[in-house]
Amino acid sequence: MDIIRLILAIFLPPVGVFLQVGLSLQFWINILLTLLGYVPGIIHAVWIILRR
């Protein structure tokens, strides 16, 4: 399942984070980072997925 989340984190970072943590603060931070720049959103999403 982590592989699917990582693939989603690359293409749609907030979806990968949502599947990992739900509607938590990390999800909203990831949406903000993705809006500010796509690459920071990807880095944050991969970090959240690999951390757990």
C-alpha positions in Angstrom: 0.0 0.0 0.0 2.9 2.4 0.6 4.0 2.1 -3.0 0.5 3.3 -4.1 0.7 6.2 -1.6 4.2 7.1 -2.9 3.1 7.1 -6.5 0.1 9.3 -5.6 2.5 11.6 -3.5 4.5 12.2 -6.7 1.5 13.1 -8.9 -1.0 14.4 -6.4 0.8 15.1 -3.1 -2.3 16.0 -1.0 -4.0 12.7 -1.9 -1.1 10.7 -0.8 -1.0 12.5 2.6 -4.8 12.2 2.9 -4.6 8.4 2.5 -1.9 8.3 5.2 -3.2 10.7 7.9 -6.7 11.8 6.9 -7.9 15.4 7.4 -5.3 16.3 9.9 -3.0 19.3 10.2 -0.4 17.6 8.0 -2.9 17.4 5.2 -3.6 21.1 5.3 0.1 21.9 5.5 0.6 19.8 2.4 -2.1 21.6 0.5 -0.5 24.9 1.4 3.0 23.7 0.3 1.7 22.3 -2.9 0.0 25.6 -3.7 3.2 27.5 -3.0 5.3 25.1 -5.0 4.7 21.7 -6.4 8.1 20.3 -5.3 7.8 21.3 -1.6 4.4 19.5 -1.6 6.0 16.3 -3.0 8.9 16.4 -0.5 6.5 16.9 2.4 4.1 14.1 1.2 7.0 11.6 0.7 8.3 12.5 4.2 4.9 12.0 5.8 4.4 8.6 4.1 7.9 7.3 4.8 7.9 8.5 8.4 4.9 6.3 9.5 
